[in-house]
Amino acid sequence: MMVVGLAGCSAPVPIESLPGSALVVYGRGLAGGGRMELIGSASHVGFSFTGKTCEVDVLVPGEAAHNYVQYTLDGVYAEKLRIAGGDMRGFVIKASGGGLHQIWVYKATEAMAGPVLIVGVKGDGLKPLKEPAGPVIEFIGNSITCGAQSDTSVSPCGVGDYVDHHNAYYAYGPRAARALGVGYMLSSVSGIGIYRNWNSDGPTMPQVYERAGLDVSDGRLWDFGKVRPAVVCIALGTNDFSHGDGKHTRLPFDSAVFVSTYIRFVQLVKGKYPLAQIALLSSPMAGGADGLLLQRCLRAVKTGIDALYPLGKRVAVFDFAPMRAGGCGGHPSVEDHAEMAQELAPFLKGLL
């Protein structure tokens, strides 16, 4: 578990409330209008308080019926909370004893589920938390990276809405990063691919990556100066290989288009983060001939990028072991994500 520290050096001063915009966001999130907008999967904010209780006021705006946050109390995962849409809601966090406590609040769902606004925090001795300075890993990917369809704690598979089964905190990327004691951010969208999506031609990751909300309809551009990751892991390809729903026309997988488009996307990422180590991750969901072809394509991408940047860091490639997924809709479960994180962590440690 990552060790966190208080912002500043002075002792906490009891205050009544802290606006959301005063918190420090990690991951894809934006402050505005006194609030903090949690956008991307596992984007998070932290604060400390004194005493036994505090209250976090949140808002799910727009048309979304509901969304989810999850939180840790003093470094221990507590719970995932359903936040109804439309009105501001407050949830009370209770500690077992008095004294100083640390809270981290995470967005459990991905960007396309809509934002969660942290309106403010109420309590005594409130102070924003900052993560310690150190390396950050960005994970770019699809529903697997989001932690989608992994969590059946709210409802069983096939019951409820798509967002009900998200758990970004327990996705493989955050788990691996926490095991290594480093920071992380997720730039991930369910169903997305490099040159085509699960059941459509786009918009694909290269088309949405620069948007703050990972959506072409979001006119806000993401400020890539906010985070300077030491490692960028790209885990795409599962959906490019997909056969879709069987109703819409789906051409055979085109490896040449996949590789050339992937190379251009890596160039885009390297343009944002010239000093970052790029790592290409295969998919545990792609087995058999598709899995082998994906691995060959990723190595072709590596060869192409290494040739274009002969003085830069060599692209790394990691192959997940094939997995019989236990989550919903053929996705990894929370337990499967733990296995993926354990598998990936030594590779990431080597890169760091």
N, C-alpha and C positions, 0 to 999 in steps of 0.2 A: 504494500500500500504506500502511495506517495506521501511523504511528510509535507505538510503545509505550514505556512507561517503567517503571522499577522502582518498587514500592511502598516509600515511605519514602526517606530520604536517606542512611542509613548504608551502609557497604560490606558486601557479602554475607559472611556468616559460614558456613564449612563446617559442614553438618549431615548426618546420615545419612538422614533421611526427613522428608517433609512430608505431613500428612494431607490428604485431598481437601477437607475442610471448611475448611481454611485458605486455599484458593484463592478468588479472586474470580470469580464467574460472570457472564457477559453473555448475555442472552437468557433463555429460560424454563428455569430451573434452581433447585434448592433444596439447601441443606446440611442434613445430619442424620446423627447417629450416626457422626460423624467422616468422613463421605463427602460427595462432591458429586454430586448427581443431575442429569445432563444430560437434560432432558426434550424441549424443542422443537428443531426444525430449526436447525442452525447455532449452538446454544447452545455456549458455549466458555469455557475457562479458560486462563490462561497462567502460566508460571513461567520463571525463569532458573536456569541452573546453570553451574558452572565445570568445565573438563576436557573430555573427549572423549565421555563416555557418561552417560546417565541412564536410569532405568526408570520407566515409568508403569504402575501396577497398576489394572486395570479389572475390572468385574464386570457381566455382563448377567444380571439376576435374572429370576425368574418362569419362564414357559413359553416365552419366546422362544428359538428355536434358535440364533440369532446376531444380531448387530447390527454397526454400523460406526462407527468414528471416523476422523477425518483430522487431519493436523497440519501445521503450518509450522515450519521451522527457520530462525531468523534472517531471518524475513520472506519466505522462499521456500517455496512449497507443496511438500510432500514426498511424501505418499502417503495412500491410504485403506486402513484396516486392518480385516479381518474379526475380530470378537471372538465366540468361541463362547460359548453360554449355559451357565449353571449354576455354573461354577467361576471363581474369580478368576484373571485372566490378566495377565501382565506383558509389555509390549513395550519393547524397548530402542531408544533413539534414539542414533545415533552421529553425532558431528560430525567433520568432516574435520580439525579442528585443536583445540588446547586454547584456553584463555581463557574469556570469558564468552559464553554462548549464550542465546537466547530461544526458547521453545517456546510455541505456542498449539495446544491440542487442541480439536477441534470435533466435535460430534455430526453425523454425515453424514445421519442419517435423521430422520424426523418423530416426533412424540409418539406416534402410534398404533402405531409399531414397538416401543414399550416403551423404558424408560429405559436409559441407560448410567451406571453409577456409577463415578466416579473415586475409588478407594479411597485412593490415595496416590502420592507420587512419591519415588524414591530417587536420591540423587546428592550431589554436593558443592556447597556454596555456594548452596543452594536458596533462592529468594525468590519469593513470588507476584508476578505482574505485574498492573498496572492499566492500562487504556486511559486516554489523556489525557481530561481533562474537555472536553466539547464536545457538539454536537448529536447526537441519536440519531433514527433513522428506524425505525418499526415497520411491518412488512409483514404484513398480514392477508390470507390467501388460501387457495387450494386446492393441489392436487398440483403445479401449475406453480410456485407460490411455494415449495413444499417442495424443488424440484429433483428431484422424483420422476421415474423413468423416463427420466432424462437421460444416465446414465452406463453405458456398456457395457464398461468396463475390467475388470470382474469376470467377466461372462458376456454373451453376445449377447442381444438381445431374444428373449423367449419361452423362455429357459433360466434356471433358477434361481428364486429367490423375488422378491417385489415389492421388498423392501428392498435387494436386490443392485444395483439400478439407481438408487439415490438418490445425490445429490451436492449437499448443501445448501450447501457452501462455494462451489461454482460456480454457484449459482442466481442469477437476475438481480438480486434485491434485495441480497444481500451484495456482489455484484460492483459494482453501482452505488454502494453506500455506501462501499466501499473506494476506489473511484475518486475519490470526493469527500472522502476522509479523515475520514469521520464514523462513528459507531457505528451498530449495527443490532440488531434482534431480529425473529424470525419467529414469528408466531402463525398457523400454517397446518395444514390437514388435507386429505389426499387425498379427492376425491369430494364435498367439502362445498359447500354453497350458502347463499344468503340465506334462501329460504323452502322449498327442497327440495334434496335431494342428487342425486348422479348417478343413483341407482337406488332411492331411498327418500324418504320424507317427512321424515326427520330421524334423529338430532338435527342441527340446522343450526348454523351459526356463531353466531348470536345465543344459542343454547342452551348452547354449550360455551365461549364466549369467556372467561367469568369463572372457569372451572375451571383449576387449575394445569396439569393434564395435557390440556386441551382435550378432555375426555371427561366425559360426564355421570355416569359411574360413579366418577370421581375426586372424593372428598369434600372435597379441599383446594381452597380458593379462592385464586386468584392475587392477590398483593399488588401492586396497581397503583402503589403508592408506590415500588416498587423502581426503576422507570424512568419518566422523564418525557420522552417523545419530543417533539421539535420538530415532526415531521411523522408522520402516520399514513397510510400508503397502504393502501387497501382494494381488493383485486383479486378480486372474487367475481362470479359470474354464469354462468360457463362451464357449471357443473353444473346450474344452474337451467334452462338451455336444453336440457340433454341429453334424448335420447329413451330413455335407459335401455338395458336389455339386450334389449328387444323381447318379453320374456316376461311381465313384470309390468305391470299397468295403469299407464299414464302419461298424465295429462291434458295437454291443450295448455298451453303456457306462458301464464301469467296475468300480464300486465304490471302490472295494478293492484295485485295482491298483492305482486309483486316490489318495486315502488316503495315502497309503504307499509311493508313489512317492512324494506326497506333504510333508509328514513328513521328508523325506530325504532332500528335498530342503530347508525346514526351518532349518534343521540342518546345511546345507551348509551356509545359510545366517547367522545363529548364530555363526558359526565358523569365519566368517568375522567380525561380529559386536557383540561380546559377551555381551556388556552392553545395546544393543538396545532393545526397546520394540517392539515386533512383533505383528502386527495387520493383521488379515485376513479379506478381504472385499468380500462380495458377489457381484453378478452382477445384475444391474437393468434390464438387457436384458434377464435374466433367470427367467421366470415366471411359474406359475402353478406348475405341479408336478416336473419339472426340477429345478425350483427355490427352492422348499422345499427340494429336495434331495441334492442340492448344499449346502444349509444351514446345513443339517445334516452332510454332509461330512466335512465341515469346522469345525464343533464342534468336530468331531471325530479326526481331525488333532490337534486341541487344546488339547484334552484329551491326545493324544499320546505324544505331545511335553511337556506338563506340567508334565507328568509322567517321561519323560526322564531327565528333568531338574527341580527336586523338589525344588532346592534352587534358581532358576532363576525367572525372572519376568514371571507372568502368561500371556499366549497368549490371546490377546483380539480379539473379533470377532464383525464385524459390518455388518448389513444387510441393503443394499439399498432398498428403496421402489421400487416395480415394476414400470416400466416406459414405456409409449408409445413413443418411440423415434421419434424425428422429423428431424434427420439428414439423410444422404445418406446411402443407403444399410442397414437400420435397426439400425444405430448407433445414439447415442445422438447428438443433435445439439449443437451449441454454447450456446443457451439458456438453453438446458437441462443440460449442464455441470454446468451452474450457479446454477441450482437447486440442482444438486448432491453435489456441493461444500458447499452450504448452509446447506445441510443435514449432511454432513460429518464433517464440522468444529467443532461443539460442542464436538463430539466424540474425535477428535484429541486433542482439547484443554484439555480434561480430561486426556488424556495420557501424555501430556506435563507437 
